[in-house]
């Protein structure tokens, strides 16, 4: 095959992302046993070194300097955090920890620039380590490599800000109720933390794997290097000449580093229908891009699969399960493949299958994740109609319906209050609970908020877009009108329950207070102050 890999990247004609700057003066913190840490510090070609000797369980902090001027601090190392140019470690008493950077005198400079961790169990256990941190353990060869690399990390460095975050549509939390944690669960760098009703993403820790954007049900986190619409725009341009020649296309996605290196060994043997595409990270493209690619004429999408037990792999597996379930239900068969240990034979075996060809979609791609997915499925379903109204999906899917036990539901509307996507809505002037399936994220917020445990979720994809966008009444009751002004303010059932529960309470013995339960808020207040014996006796 005479071709070269094409790379998806931002260009001046497309949406670009901002850059983040790191500054390293080269001050390296070496953590480990005294003898080994000092030996490593002496080998570092950096302007300054500080040695931290962990003393677990000892709240005391001891600071001294060697004859060579290396600061040595003995303390209980509690928590290491930071990134290139800004590392620090909590030390000493766990009840009132101190700052290692302050003790070492580097806090005013932003902390430590680099960290060489020689402990048996690295202090940072994240899947992907931050820039400027090396943990070779007791491996002598790995130590030499780490020392050489750290010695080079001095000066100014830049990297893209890989993501955009819209807190307004985030389904992480509402009113103290935590629901969706997809992005936190798959982040390999520890860059994403819970932050009130949303999440906080530390851009200096993020290394652009894209798993957060792929697993986000609402599109609150979006990959920006490139944005999905930009990637799809580039793809359509690449497909045009191939389609004019009557060539079918199977896209093979791989990353620009390790994936490209693997591809070099077998690209020449790939079938002519295979179009290798390099992306910053394969996990940055998910169901929206895959399905739209199929709608735009791609026969199948193959992905150089990330390693097992990684956040990137989990994100891709969840997305591919949902995509393939829908494609199979549409009689199109599996079209998204995670390829482990890719080679020409494994890729060609899939590429040479006879895939059903469909008319090519001509609509323009955009960056609304859920609408992009629905537009793609609408096109595929139009030309390969489903036999059922919906397809059931796995419990990890972001599409589905809300089920309400009408006997248990009191129409308190707590679910409406917390729904991040306005999939659940009230009946405005009527006691109703409405549901719009196309907007439901299956985040589970409503289920957790319901005081009556009346809500359950069913993961599925409803093909009829018009039906999915139509408000459906899940529960409704006869309204109860104020006995004074006739304004509806509650339901018959709620008023009945309140009267039953409070009938024997001493505050309602005279009947006046019980009658006020049948009044709206305004009339209730007026009735209290118009009473000859105004006021409410709250004490016996």
N, C-alpha and C positions, 0 to 999 in steps of 0.2 A: 504494500500500500504506500503510495507516494503522497504523503500529506504531513502536515505538522499540527501539533496540538494548538487549539485556539483557546485564548484565555478570556474569561469574563472579568472585566475590570471597569472601574469608572473612567469616563473620558470627559474631555472638556465639553462635549456636546450633550452629555448626560448628567444626571444628578451626582454630585460628588459629596464626599464627607469631610469633616474637619480633621485636623491633625492635633495630636497631643504631644507635648514636649517633655522629655526627661532630662534632668541635669545631674551628672555624677561627678563629684570631686575626687572619687576614688578611695574614700575612707571605708575600709572593710572591717566588718565585725566577724570574728572567728569564734564559733561556739564549739566547745568540746573539752575533753580532758586536757589539763594544763600542758603536759609535755607535747602531745600531738598538736594542740592548737598553736603553741609557740613555734613549733617546727614549721607548720604551714604558714604562719604569719610572716616568718622570715623569708619564705620563698616568694611571697606575693610582691609583685612589682607595682605597688600602689603607694600613694603618698603617706597614708596613715593606716594603722591597724589597731583595733581594740580586741582583746580576748575576753570572752565570757566563759567562766568555768561554772557549770551548773552544780548547785549544791541542794538537791531535792529535800524539802522539808525543813530547811534552815532559813529562817526569816532574816538572819543577819546579812549585811552587805559589806564586803571587804574590798577595798580598792588600793592597788599599789601599782608601781611601774617597774619594768625591767631596766637593766643597764642600757639597753638599746632604745629605751623610750617608749616601749609598747605598754599601753595601759592594760592591766589585768584586773578584772573584777570577778569576785566570787560571790554568787548569789543564786537563789532559787529562780530559775528561768520559768516564768509562768505562761506568757503568751507573746509570740512573735507575730508582728504584722507589718505591712507596708509593701513597698515596691522599689525599683531602682531609683536611688536618690532620696528615699524617704522611709527607711526601715527604723523600727524601734521595738523594744522588748519590755514587757512588764516584768518586774523582778521583785524579790523580797517577800513581804507578808501578803498572802492572798487576800486578807481582809482589807488591806490598805496598800495596794501595790505601788511601787515606784517606777519611774521611767529610767531605763538603762541609758538612754541618750542624755538625760539630764545629769546622771551620775558621771558619765564619761565626758560631759562638756560639749556634746555635739548637737544638743536640742535646738539651739538658736540657728544652726545651719541646716535644720530640717531632719536631723537624725543621721543614721548611717546610710551610706550609698550602696554598699554591697554586703552580702552575708555569705559566709562559708560555714556550713553546718556539718560538723564532724560527729554529731551524736549518733548512736546506734539507731534510735528511732527519731527521724527528722522532726523538727519542731513544726514544720508546715506539712500537713498531711493531704493537701489538696491534690487532685488528680494532675493538674497542670501547675507548675510552680511559677511564681512571679518573676519578671525580669530582674536580674541582679542577684538571684538567690540560687545557690548550688548546694546540693546535699550528696556528696559522693560516699558518705559512710566510711567504711574501713577499706574500700577498694583503692589500692595504691595507684592504679592506672587512671581510674576515674578522678582521683584527687589531683593528679598532675594535669589532666585536661581542665578540671574546674579552675585550678590556679591560673592556668594560661588564659582561659576565657575571662575570668574576673579581672585580670590585669589589663585586659583590653577595654573594659567597660568604664572608660573615663571620658568626660566631655558631654556634649549635647546629642540627644537622640530623639527621633520622632517615630510615631506610629499613627495609623488612622484611628479615629473614634469609630468603631465598627457598628454601632447601634444607634437607634433612635427610640425613645421611650415616651409613650403617651399615658400618663397616669389616669386620665379621665376614663379610659376604657379598660383599665387593668382589673382583673377579676381576683386579685389576691385576697383582699379583705374589705369588709364593710362593717361599721359599727362594732368593732372588736371581734368579728367573726372571720376566721381565716378559712379560705376555700382553696383556690387554685395556688399550687406551689410548683407548677411545672418548670418554670425557669430556674428556680432555686435548686430543684432536684437534679437538673441536668447540667448545671454550670460546673465545669471542671476546675475553675480557678478560684472559686469562693468569692467572686466579685459581686454576687447578688445577695442582698439581705432583705429581710422583712423591714418595712418602714411605714408603720401606721397602716393606712388603708391601701398602700401601694408597696412597691419595692424600691430599693435604692441600688443602683448599679454603679460600682466604682470603675470608671473608664480606664484608670491606670492599671487596674488588675485584669480587666477584660483583655483576652488575647484573640478575640474574633472567631471563636469556633462556630458561632451562629446557632447553637443548639437551643438557646433561649427563644430566639425568634421562630424557629421551626416548631417548637413545642407550645408556643403561646396560643391559646384558643381564640383570642380576640384580635390579635395583631397589635397589642399594646407595645410589645417589643418588636422592632422591625430591623432587619439587617440592612446596613447602609453602604456596603462595600462589595458589590454594588447593590442598590435597591432591587427588589424582585422585578419591578416593571422594567428597569434598565436591562437586567439580564435577559428578560423575555424579548425586549426590543432587539437586542443583539442577536438573539437566537433566530428570530424571524428573518433577519437579514442573511444569516448564514444558510437558512433553509431554502430561500428563494432560488438560487442557482441549481441546487440539487433537485428541487421539485420540478424546475423547468426541464431538467434532463431526464425526468422520470425515475429518479433514484429514491428508494426508500431510505429512511434515516433512523438509526438507533443511536441515541446519545449515550456516551460513556463519560460520566462525571468523575473527576479526580482532583485532588488538591494540587497547588502549584509547586509544592516541594517534594515530599516523599512519593506522592502519587505520580507526579511527572517523572521522577527517577525510575519508578517501577515500569511506567509505560514505555520508556526508552528501550527497554529490553525486548519488547514484543510488538511495538506499534507497526512495524513493517509487515507483520503477519496478520493484521486485522482485516476482516472482511471489508469490502469497499463501502458497505452501508453504515459502518461504524464511524461516528463523528466524535472524536475525543474532545472534551471541553474541560479546560482547567478553571477551577474556581478557588477563591482564597481558602475556603473550607467547605467540604462536601455537605456538612451538616447545616450549612447556612441556607440551603435550598430545600424546601419541603413540599408538601402536598399541593400548595397553590401553584408552584412552578412546574412540578411534574405533570399535573393534570392539564395545565394550560399548554405545556409542550406537546402533549398528546393531541389536544384540540387543534394545535397549529400544524399538525402533520407528522410529528415524531411517532414512530411505531412502538418504541419502548424506551425506558430510561434505566440505564445500568449505573450503579454507584460503587466506586471503590470503597468498600465498607470500612468504617473505623474499627479499631480493636474492640473486642468483646468487653463487657463490664465497664464501658465508659459512658459518660453522659451523652456524647454525640451518637453513640450506637443506639442507646435507648430511645433517643428522640427520633432517629430515623426509622427504627423498628416500629414504633407506635404509629408514625405517619404512614409508613408503607403498608401496614396492616389495614388501616382504614381505606387507603387509596385502592388497594388490590381487592378489598371486599366489595367496593362499589363497582370497580371495573369488571369483576367476575360476575356480579349480579346483572350487569349490562350485557353479558355474553361476549365481552371483549377479552376475557381472560387476564391473567396476571401480566402486568406491563411495567411494574416497578421492581427492580431486582437489586438487592444488596449482594455484591460479589466479594467473597473472601478470597484473599490470595489470588488476585486477578492475573490471568495470562491470556494469550491469544485464543487458546482452545476453549476456555470457559466462557469467554466473551462471545466468540464466534458461534458457539453452540446455541446461545440464546438469540443472537442476532440473526441467525439463519432460519429461525422459526417463521412459519407463515402467519403473520398477524393480519387480522381483518383491517383493511384500509377504509378510512372514512373521509368525507369531504373536509377540506381544510377551513378552519375558522378564520374570519377576517376582522374580528373585532380587535380593538386596541387594549393592550394590557395596562393595568393600573395597580396602585399599591394598597388597595383595600383587600386584605387577605381573604376574608370570608366571602366577599362578593366575587373575588377572582376565582375561588374554588367553585362557587355556585355557577358562575358563567361558563366555566369549563365543563362541568357536569351537565349543564343544560344543553350544551352543544353535543356532547357525546351521547346523551340520552335521546336527543332529537333524531340522531342517525342510527342509533342502536337501542330502540325503546325497551325499557324494563318491563318485566311481566308483573311485577308487584308495585304497589304504591310507594313502598319504602324498603330499605335493606337494613337489617340489624347490624350494628357495629360493636366493636369491643368496648370494654368499660373505660378505656383510655380516650375514647373519641370525644371530640368537641362539638358533635352534632347530636341532637336528640330532642326528646319531649319531656315535659314535666307532667307527672300524674298526681292528682289530688284526690284524697279520700274525702268525699263530700260530707260523709257522716261525722268525720272528726274535725274538718275545717270549720272555723268560726268566722272566717273572713276578717281576721284581725289585720291582714295585709302586711304583716311583718316581712313576708317574702318579697313583696313589691318594693318595700323600703330599701332592701339590701341588694336587689338584683342589679348587677353592674352594667347589663346590656339592655335594660328596659324590655326584656323578653316577657316579664311579668308586669302587668299593669292593672290599675284599679278601674272600676266602672264609672269614674268621675262622680256623677250625681246618684248612681245606682250602686247597691251592694253587690258588686261583681268582682271576680278575679279573672283577668284575661291573660292569654298567652299567645306570643308570636314565635313560632318554632324557628324561623330562619335566624332569629337574633339570639337564641339560647346557646350558651357556651358550655353547658353541662358542667359548670364549675362546682355545683353543689352548695352554693351560698344559701339558696332558698331552703334547701333541705335542712341545713344546720340551724337556720333561723326560726323555723316553724316550731312554735311552742307546743303544738298538738301532735307532732310527728305525723302530719297528714300528707307530706310530700315525698315522692320518690321519683327517680330519674330513669329514663330508658334511652340508651344510646341507639340512634338510628339516623338514617339519612332519608328525608322525605323528598322525592324527586320533583313533585309539582311545586315549582317556585311560587306560583300565584297562591296556592294553598298554604305554603310555608310562611308567606308574608302576611296572611290574613289573620287578624286577631280571633282567637277561639275562646269561648267562655268555659273556664274550668269549673267554676262554682258560682252560684248566685242564690240569693234568698230574697224573700219578700221584705221590702224596707219597712222599718218602724218609724212612723211620723211622730214628731213632738206633739203631745196632747194639748199644748197651748197654741203654738204657731203653725203646726202641721208641717214643719220642715222635716224631711227624712234625715236621720242622723245615725241610725244603727240598724241592726236587723232584728226581726222578731225573735230569733233564737237567742241572740246575745241578751236582749232585755229579759227574756224568760229565764235564762240561766242566772242572771244577776239577781232577779227577784227571788228565785228559789234559794240561792245560796245565802242571801242576806236577810231573808224573812225572819229568822230566829235571832238575828243580832240585836243587841240592846239598843243600838243607835237608830234602829228602824222600827221600834215597837209602836210608836204613835201613828204610823202609817203615812205621815207627811213626807218623811225622808224616802220611804219606799215609793211614794207617788212621784217624787222628784227624779227618780231613775228613768221615768218615762218622758222627761223633758230634755230638750237640747241644752247645750251648755249655757247659752245666753238666758233662756227662760228659767233655768234652774237657779242661777245667781239672782235674778230678779225676784223669784218666788221666796228665796231665803230672806232677802232684805225687806220684802213687803209683809212678811209674817209679823203678827203682833208680838210674838215672842221670837224676834229675829236672832239669828246666830245659830250655831250648831254646838250642842253640848258634846264635847269630846271626852269628858272625864266623868266617871261615876261619882 
